[in-house]
């Protein structure tokens, strides 16, 4: 599920203009060997694209975190964070501290010894991630992880998606203008491709952003902490 939604879907979106151009140029009324080979090639490319999406996404993630001083720290359990009500944070913090066998930091302790407090929270979040790996039980958390992976990988593929968009439209216009023997494309199909390319380009320019990735990361972090409620109920 994760590989499909967080890796394959971004890859498909990135190459969508080129894929649609190939589909519009092919003869599906009387398909032959070229169409059969194209179908096989598309399947192979999607598999490779999913792996590239992950690699490009991780590279983009490292780039963003390097520019912001490192991977963001989770702060939802700290006394200074206001994401959750104080009573809820206190209950979750006490429970996780009990599971770790460590004393939970007090508000004064966080202020006087932030390094020791951060060490506790690092262990706490590591324990939460390891304790919520059951994707069926913690399906809401898993869905937020997928959402983060989707936005991260799609952001990594953003330059590829925009480049393929422009190249595909330019190739389509050239096919209509020059009418080569190896491809056929009507003016109507060109208009259809133009409309799809415009929507695709707008989405990549304004929907695939660093902010979207960081927002998805923050939502996942909040849901990770909220998963403590289910861990408490499980005993």
C-alpha positions in Angstrom: 0.0 0.0 0.0 2.7 2.5 1.0 4.8 1.7 -2.1 1.8 2.2 -4.4 0.5 5.4 -2.9 3.7 7.1 -1.8 6.1 6.0 -4.6 4.2 4.8 -7.6 1.5 7.5 -7.7 4.1 10.3 -7.6 6.0 8.6 -10.4 2.8 8.2 -12.5 1.9 11.9 -12.0 5.4 13.0 -13.0 5.4 11.2 -16.3 1.6 11.7 -17.0 2.0 14.2 -19.9 4.5 11.9 -21.7 2.4 8.9 -21.1 -0.8 10.6 -22.3 1.1 11.8 -25.4 2.1 8.2 -26.2 -1.4 7.0 -25.7 -2.9 9.6 -28.0 -0.4 8.9 -30.7 -0.8 5.1 -30.7 -3.3 3.2 -32.8 -5.5 1.4 -30.3 -8.1 0.5 -33.0 -5.7 -1.9 -34.6 -2.9 -2.4 -32.1 0.3 -4.0 -33.3 3.7 -4.8 -32.0 4.7 -1.2 -31.2 1.6 -0.8 -29.0 2.4 -4.1 -27.2 6.0 -3.2 -26.6 4.9 0.3 -25.4 2.5 -1.4 -22.9 5.3 -3.6 -21.5 7.7 -0.6 -21.4 5.2 1.5 -19.5 5.0 -1.2 -16.8 8.7 -1.4 -16.4 9.1 2.3 -16.4 6.5 2.6 -13.6 8.5 0.1 -11.5 11.7 2.0 -12.1 9.8 5.3 -11.5 8.6 4.2 -8.1 12.2 3.6 -7.0 13.4 6.9 -8.5 10.6 8.7 -6.7 11.9 7.4 -3.4 15.5 8.3 -4.2 14.5 11.8 -5.4 12.2 12.3 -2.4 14.9 11.4 0.2 17.4 13.7 -1.6 14.8 16.6 -1.4 14.1 15.8 2.2 17.8 16.0 3.1 18.1 19.2 1.2 15.2 20.9 3.0 16.3 19.7 6.4 19.9 20.8 5.8 18.6 24.3 5.0 16.6 24.4 8.2 19.2 23.2 10.6 18.4 19.4 10.5 15.4 17.2 10.8 12.6 18.9 12.8 12.4 17.9 16.4 9.1 16.5 17.6 7.8 18.8 20.4 4.2 17.7 20.9 4.9 16.1 24.2 7.0 18.9 25.6 5.6 21.4 28.2 6.2 24.3 25.9 4.2 22.9 23.0 0.5 23.9 22.7 -0.5 21.5 19.9 -2.4 19.4 22.5 -4.0 20.3 25.8 -1.7 20.3 28.8 -3.6 17.6 30.6 -3.4 15.3 27.5 0.3 15.9 27.1 0.9 15.2 30.8 -1.0 11.9 30.6 0.9 10.8 27.4 4.2 11.9 28.7 3.7 10.0 32.0 2.7 6.8 30.1 5.6 6.9 27.7 8.0 7.6 30.6 6.7 4.5 32.3 7.2 2.4 29.3 10.8 3.6 29.0 11.5 3.3 32.7 12.7 6.9 32.8 11.5 10.0 34.7 9.5 12.4 32.6 11.0 15.9 32.3 9.2 18.6 34.3 8.6 22.1 33.0 11.5 23.4 35.2 13.7 20.6 34.1 13.1 21.4 30.4 14.2 25.0 31.1 17.2 24.1 33.2 18.6 21.1 31.3 17.2 21.2 27.7 19.8 18.7 26.5 18.8 16.0 29.0 15.1 16.7 28.3 15.6 16.4 24.6 17.3 13.1 25.0 14.2 11.8 26.8 11.9 13.1 24.0 14.1 11.5 21.4 13.8 8.2 23.1 10.1 8.7 23.6 9.4 9.4 19.9 11.6 6.5 18.8 9.6 4.2 21.2 6.3 5.6 19.8 7.3 4.9 16.2 8.4 1.4 17.0 5.3 0.7 19.0 2.9 1.8 16.2 4.2 -0.2 13.3 1.0 -2.3 13.1 -0.6 -0.6 10.1 -4.0 -2.2 10.7 -4.3 -1.1 14.3 -2.8 2.3 13.7 -4.3 2.9 10.2 -4.8 6.6 10.7 -1.1 7.1 11.5 -0.2 4.9 8.5 -2.3 7.0 6.2 -0.6 10.1 7.4 2.8 8.5 6.8 1.7 7.7 3.3 0.5 11.3 2.8 3.9 12.5 3.9 5.8 10.1 1.6 3.6 11.1 -1.3 4.3 14.8 -0.9 8.0 14.3 -0.2 8.5 12.0 -3.3 6.4 14.2 -5.5 8.4 17.2 -4.5 11.6 15.4 -5.4 10.1 14.7 -8.8 8.8 18.2 -9.4 11.6 19.3 -11.8 11.2 16.1 -13.8 7.4 16.5 -13.9 7.6 20.1 -15.1 10.3 19.3 -17.7 8.3 16.3 -19.1 5.2 18.5 -19.2 6.8 21.1 -21.4 8.7 18.6 -23.5 5.5 16.5 -24.2 3.5 19.6 -25.2 6.4 20.7 -27.5 6.6 17.2 -29.0 2.8 17.1 -29.6 2.8 20.5 -31.3 5.7 19.3 -33.6 3.8 16.1 -34.5 0.7 18.1 -35.5 2.8 20.6 -37.5 5.2 18.2 -39.3 2.9 15.1 -39.5 5.7 12.5 -39.3 5.1 9.0 -40.5 5.8 7.3 -37.2 3.1 9.2 -35.2 -0.3 10.8 -35.8 -2.0 13.4 -33.7 -5.1 15.4 -34.5 -5.6 19.1 -33.6 -8.5 18.0 -31.3 -6.2 15.7 -29.4 -3.6 18.4 -29.2 -6.1 20.7 -27.6 -7.1 17.9 -25.1 -3.4 17.4 -24.3 -2.9 21.1 -23.9 -5.7 21.3 -21.3 -4.4 18.4 -19.3 -0.9 19.8 -19.5 -2.1 23.1 -18.1 -3.8 21.4 -15.1 -0.8 19.2 -14.6 1.6 22.2 -14.7 -0.5 24.3 -12.3 -0.7 21.4 -9.8 3.1 20.9 -9.8 3.7 24.6 -9.5 1.3 25.5 -6.7 0.3 22.1 -5.2 3.6 20.4 -5.0 5.5 22.6 -2.5 7.9 22.5 0.3 5.1 23.8 2.6 2.8 20.9 1.6 5.6 18.4 2.5 6.3 20.1 5.9 2.6 20.4 6.7 2.2 16.6 6.0 5.2 16.0 8.3 3.6 18.0 11.1 0.2 16.2 10.7 2.0 12.8 10.9 3.9 13.9 14.0 0.7 15.0 15.7 -1.1 11.7 14.8 1.9 9.8 16.2 1.5 11.4 19.6 -2.3 10.9 19.5 -1.7 7.2 18.9 -0.6 7.0 22.5 -4.2 7.0 23.4 -4.7 3.7 21.7 -1.5 2.3 23.3 -2.9 3.2 26.7 -6.2 1.5 26.0 -4.3 -1.6 24.9 -2.7 -1.7 28.3 
